[in-house]
Every structure is written in structure tokens, then in C-alpha cells.
Amino acid sequence: MSGDAPPDVDLEPAVATYLERLRTVRGLSPNTVAAYRADLRDLRAFARRAGVEAVDGIELPLLRDWLGDAADRGLARTTLARRAASARGFTAWLARRGSLPADPGARLRTPRAHRTLPRVVGRQAMDELLAGLAAGAAGGDPIAVRDLAIVEVLYASGIRVSELAGLDRAGVDRGRRTLRVLGKGAKERVVPYGAPAAAALDRYLDHARVALLAARDDGGASEPAVFLGARGARIGVRAVHRLVAGLLSELPGSGPAGPHALRHTAATHLLDGGADLRAVQEFLGHASLGTTQVYTHVSSERLKESYRLAHPRA
């Protein structure tokens, strides 16, 4: 046994004691302690609904049911893994101090989350979205022109939102219509973009970006970023996410409505158009072909849906 205070019988004070120990004895960061607190409070509430109020009721079946319930609610696998780790740490401490005769969390494994296909915007919906942005940019408002360029580039190139926010002017080859971006693992790659994106990007770079830089006291002559915020500084990932999420929230479909949906859409439309899977892998910057293969499942599902709607004997 450790030198902690006498074991708590009730679950609630046991959780409080453990969290305090994480903070004072182990010296974990406030953010880490907060994550443990959220996980264990959820476990405590689940146990209470199951009629368990004391620590000796924390058994492996209860822990598995708790994680299974979270998986059924669609929590991400990373969240499930963190919850399992929080529970294992707690039950190991309970066993060490004698509150439990054995550690039930030692055999706890993270359940598989239900795999969902990524959200993909249909071709017609994507065309309508871009047409709406183009109409808004027709008057020359710098932010509207920038927003059109952002969405055109995301859809045309399939780059990640972090890659778009980190894109520098030196990484844009307007003659060859390519972007040089820095992806995961600091890996650099060059991706192409098409004529509509080129038109939107050229207009932004030649006019709207200049207007946004004028908001800065220094004129922004040395600013390397391609895409800027309203104050003339490099745009942030969160700002791009808000923009795209707001646009996609008005379209039909379910699933996350952020910039990654445009990356999914670009990849799926490429495969629908006959692109080779390995070419799409290079385009997206995936280290593994297996990561790219999810889009073949998306295309298959879309084909099945089209068949169901169109074939007279479907």
C-alpha cells in the first residue's frame, strides 16, 4: 500500500482524493488533471446510474459497459483511449491503496469506435456553394474575395487547413498552378490546382490581399503569408474552420462540417472521376495507402445510393 490517507469507501470522495493526488503528488499539468476529472466524473455518473456508489462496485464489466456506451455515442477513438487510460490509472491507485482487492482496469481495453465514412459534398452542392461565394465576391469586398479563394483552393488542392493557413507566397507557383505546402511530419509536397481556383487566387493576390495589408501600420511588405485575416496578419486555422463550417452547415448531409470535409470531397471526386488511388495518396500526402482507401468506400457507397435511386429493379 502507498502512504495515502485511509481508503475512501464512497466513489465520489475517492475520485476527489485521486485527482488531488495527481495535482499535488504527481505534479500533472492543470490541463491533464482537468481531462482526468472530466473522464472520472463521467465514470462516476455512469456508475451511479448502474446503482454503484462505492469503490468496491468498480469492476471490469462496469468499466467495459461505460466505454461501450461512449463508443455507441460516437466518441472518437482518441477520446475512448484517453478515457480507458484515466480509468486504468484510477483503478490501479485504488488497488495499491487497498480500496480494491485487485485492479479491474488492468484488463480494460479501448473498444473500437463505430467507423463512419467522411462527409462528402455532392458535385451540384459544391458548384452551388462556389457560385454563391463568387456572387458575394463580385463587388470586390476583400474578405469576400479571400473567402472564395480559400474555398476554391481547399477544394481544388485537397490540402489540410493547417497547410492552407501556413501557405507562404513563395510556395505559390502561379505559372504552373501548384502549391508547395508543409504537411504532417514536416514533409513538403507540391500539389496542383485548377483554372477556377487559379482565377480566384490570382484575383485575391492581386487585389484583395493588397487591401488587407493596407490595414497594417507597416504596410505588410514583408508578410510571407498568402491568406490574411481582416487585420492583415496570417489567417488562423480556427478562422478558416469557422468560415467553412458556416458554409457547409447550410448544405444537406451529416458529419463534421469543417475544412476537412472539403479535403474528403476533393479526394472522393477525384476517384469518382477515375483518378488512380496511388495518385490520390500522393495528392493528399498520406503516408499509407490504407489511409487513402477510405475514399474508395465512400465512392462505393455513393455508387450504391445512385443505383438504389436510379435502377428500376434496385
C-alpha positions in Angstrom: 0.0 0.0 0.0 1.0 3.6 -0.6 1.3 6.2 2.1 -2.0 7.9 1.1 -4.8 8.5 3.6 -7.1 5.6 4.7 -9.1 4.3 1.7 -12.3 6.1 0.8 -15.3 3.8 0.6 -17.6 6.0 -1.4 -16.8 6.6 -5.0 -17.2 10.4 -5.1 -14.6 11.2 -2.4 -12.2 8.6 -3.8 -12.3 10.4 -7.2 -11.7 13.7 -5.5 -8.7 12.3 -3.5 -7.2 10.8 -6.6 -7.5 14.0 -8.6 -5.8 15.9 -5.7 -3.0 13.4 -5.7 -2.5 13.8 -9.4 -2.2 17.6 -8.9 0.0 17.7 -5.8 2.0 14.5 -5.7 2.5 13.7 -9.3 2.5 17.3 -10.4 0.5 16.8 -13.5 -0.5 19.9 -15.5 -3.8 21.6 -15.0 -5.0 20.5 -18.4 -4.1 16.9 -17.8 -5.8 16.9 -14.4 -8.9 18.5 -16.0 -9.0 15.7 -18.6 -8.8 13.1 -15.8 -11.5 15.0 -13.9 -13.9 15.0 -16.8 -13.4 11.3 -17.5 -13.8 10.2 -13.9 -16.8 12.3 -13.3 -18.4 10.7 -16.3 -17.5 7.3 -14.9 -18.9 8.2 -11.5 -22.2 9.3 -13.1 -22.4 6.1 -15.2 -21.7 4.0 -12.1 -24.4 5.9 -10.1 -26.9 5.2 -12.9 -25.9 1.5 -12.5 -26.5 1.6 -8.8 -22.8 1.7 -7.8 -21.9 4.2 -5.2 -18.9 2.6 -3.5 -15.4 1.9 -5.0 -15.8 -1.9 -4.5 -18.5 -1.8 -7.2 -16.0 -0.7 -9.8 -15.5 -4.0 -11.6 -14.3 -4.8 -15.1 -17.9 -5.4 -16.6 -18.9 -1.9 -15.4 -15.8 -0.3 -16.9 -16.4 -2.1 -20.2 -20.1 -1.0 -20.3 -19.0 2.5 -19.6 -16.6 2.6 -22.5 -19.0 0.7 -24.7 -21.7 3.3 -24.0 -19.2 6.1 -25.1 -18.4 4.2 -28.3 -22.1 3.8 -29.1 -22.5 7.6 -28.7 -19.9 8.0 -31.4 -17.0 9.4 -29.3 -13.7 9.5 -31.2 -11.3 6.6 -30.7 -8.7 9.0 -29.2 -11.3 10.1 -26.6 -12.1 6.4 -25.9 -8.4 5.7 -25.5 -8.0 8.6 -23.1 -11.0 7.5 -21.0 -9.6 4.0 -20.8 -6.3 5.3 -19.6 -8.0 7.5 -17.0 -9.9 4.6 -15.6 -6.8 2.3 -15.5 -4.9 4.9 -13.6 -7.7 5.3 -11.1 -8.3 1.6 -10.5 -4.6 0.9 -10.2 -4.3 3.5 -7.5 -7.4 2.1 -5.7 -5.8 -1.4 -5.7 -2.5 -0.1 -4.5 -4.0 1.6 -1.5 -6.2 -1.3 -0.6 -9.6 0.1 -1.6 -9.9 -2.8 -4.1 -8.7 -6.4 -3.7 -7.4 -6.4 -7.3 -7.1 -4.0 -10.2 -10.1 -4.4 -12.6 -8.7 -1.8 -15.0 -5.6 -3.9 -15.8 -7.6 -5.9 -18.3 -9.5 -2.9 -19.8 -9.0 -2.3 -23.5 -10.3 0.5 -25.7 -13.3 -0.6 -27.7 -13.5 0.1 -31.4 -15.5 3.2 -32.2 -18.1 2.8 -34.9 -16.4 3.7 -38.2 -18.1 6.4 -40.0 -17.5 7.5 -43.6 -16.2 11.0 -44.0 -18.6 13.7 -45.1 -18.5 14.4 -48.8 -20.3 17.4 -50.5 -22.0 16.4 -53.8 -20.9 17.9 -57.1 -24.0 20.0 -57.6 -24.0 21.3 -54.0 -20.3 22.2 -54.3 -20.9 24.1 -57.5 -23.8 26.0 -55.9 -21.6 26.8 -52.9 -18.8 28.2 -55.0 -21.3 30.1 -57.2 -22.7 31.7 -54.1 -19.2 32.7 -52.9 -18.4 34.1 -56.4 -21.6 36.2 -56.3 -20.6 37.6 -52.9 -17.1 38.4 -54.2 -18.3 40.1 -57.3 -18.5 43.5 -55.6 -14.8 43.4 -54.7 -15.0 43.2 -50.9 -11.6 41.9 -49.8 -12.9 39.4 -47.3 -15.4 38.0 -49.7 -12.8 37.7 -52.4 -10.5 36.0 -49.9 -13.2 33.6 -48.8 -13.9 32.5 -52.3 -10.1 31.9 -52.9 -9.8 29.9 -49.7 -12.7 27.5 -50.5 -11.6 27.2 -54.2 -8.1 26.3 -53.1 -9.2 23.9 -50.4 -11.4 22.0 -52.8 -9.1 22.2 -55.8 -5.9 21.0 -53.9 -7.3 18.9 -51.1 -4.7 20.4 -48.7 -5.3 20.4 -44.9 -6.5 23.6 -43.2 -3.2 23.8 -41.4 -1.4 23.7 -44.7 -3.5 26.4 -46.1 -3.0 28.7 -43.1 0.7 28.0 -43.3 1.0 28.6 -47.0 3.5 31.3 -48.0 3.7 33.4 -51.2 6.9 31.7 -52.1 5.0 28.4 -52.1 2.6 29.5 -54.9 3.7 28.9 -58.5 1.0 30.8 -60.4 2.5 29.8 -63.8 2.5 26.1 -63.1 -0.6 26.3 -60.8 1.0 24.5 -58.0 1.3 25.0 -54.2 4.2 23.9 -52.1 2.9 23.0 -48.6 4.4 21.6 -45.4 2.3 18.7 -44.2 2.4 16.2 -41.3 5.9 15.2 -40.1 7.3 18.4 -41.7 7.0 16.7 -45.1 6.9 19.0 -48.0 4.9 18.3 -51.2 3.7 20.1 -54.3 0.0 19.9 -55.3 -1.7 21.2 -58.4 -4.8 23.3 -58.6 -7.2 24.0 -61.5 -8.3 27.0 -63.5 -11.2 28.2 -61.3 -9.0 28.1 -58.2 -6.3 29.9 -60.2 -8.7 32.7 -61.2 -9.9 33.2 -57.6 -6.4 33.0 -56.1 -5.0 35.4 -58.7 -7.7 37.9 -58.0 -7.2 37.6 -54.3 -3.4 38.0 -54.5 -3.5 40.9 -56.9 -6.2 43.0 -55.2 -7.8 41.7 -52.0 -4.6 40.7 -50.3 -3.2 44.2 -51.0 -6.2 45.8 -49.5 -6.0 43.6 -46.4 -2.3 44.5 -46.0 -3.2 48.2 -46.1 -4.8 47.7 -42.6 -1.3 47.2 -41.1 0.8 50.1 -39.9 3.9 48.7 -41.7 2.1 48.1 -44.9 2.9 44.4 -44.7 5.6 44.4 -47.3 7.5 41.6 -45.6 4.4 39.5 -44.7 5.0 36.0 -46.2 1.5 34.5 -45.6 -0.8 34.1 -48.6 -4.1 34.2 -46.7 -4.6 37.0 -44.3 -7.1 38.0 -41.6 -9.0 41.3 -41.5 -6.1 43.0 -39.8 -3.6 41.9 -42.4 -1.8 39.1 -40.4 -1.7 35.4 -41.3 -5.1 33.9 -41.0 -5.5 31.3 -38.3 -6.8 27.7 -38.6 -9.8 28.5 -36.4 -10.9 31.3 -38.6 -10.8 29.1 -41.7 -12.7 26.4 -39.8 -15.4 28.9 -38.8 -15.7 30.1 -42.4 -16.1 26.6 -43.9 -18.2 25.2 -41.1 -20.6 28.1 -41.5 -20.9 27.4 -45.3 -21.3 23.7 -45.0 -23.9 23.9 -42.2 -26.3 25.3 -44.8 -25.9 22.2 -47.1 -27.6 18.9 -46.8 -25.6 16.0 -45.3 -24.4 14.9 -42.0 -21.0 14.6 -40.4 -18.3 17.2 -39.4 -18.8 20.4 -41.3 -15.2 21.8 -41.3 -12.4 22.2 -43.8 -11.5 18.5 -43.7 -14.9 17.8 -45.4 -13.5 19.7 -48.5 -10.4 17.5 -48.4 -12.7 14.5 -48.3 -14.7 15.9 -51.1 -11.7 16.6 -53.3 -10.4 13.1 -52.9 -13.7 11.4 -53.5 -14.5 13.5 -56.6 -11.0 12.6 -57.9 -11.7 8.9 -57.5 -15.2 9.3 -59.0 -13.6 10.8 -62.0 -11.2 7.9 -62.5 -8.1 9.0 -60.7 -5.6 6.3 -59.6 -5.7 5.5 -55.8 -1.9 6.0 -55.5 -2.1 9.3 -57.3 -4.7 10.4 -54.8 -2.5 9.2 -52.0 0.3 11.4 -53.3 -2.1 14.3 -53.8 -3.3 14.1 -50.2 0.1 13.5 -48.7 -0.9 10.2 -47.0 2.0 8.2 -45.7 -0.1 5.0 -46.0 -2.2 3.8 -48.9 -4.6 2.3 -46.3 -5.5 5.9 -45.2 -6.5 6.8 -48.7 -8.6 3.7 -49.2 -11.4 5.0 -47.1 -12.3 7.1 -50.1 -12.9 4.0 -52.2 -15.5 3.0 -49.6 -17.1 6.5 -50.0 -17.2 6.1 -53.7 -18.7 2.7 -53.4 -21.4 3.9 -51.0 -22.2 6.8 -53.4 -22.5 4.3 -56.3 -24.9 2.1 -54.3 -27.0 5.1 -53.5 -27.2 6.2 -57.1 -28.1 2.6 -58.1 -30.8 2.4 -55.5 -32.3 5.7 -56.7 -32.0 5.1 -60.5 -32.3 1.4 -61.2 -35.9 0.2 -61.8 -35.2 -3.1 -60.1 -32.9 -1.9 -57.3 
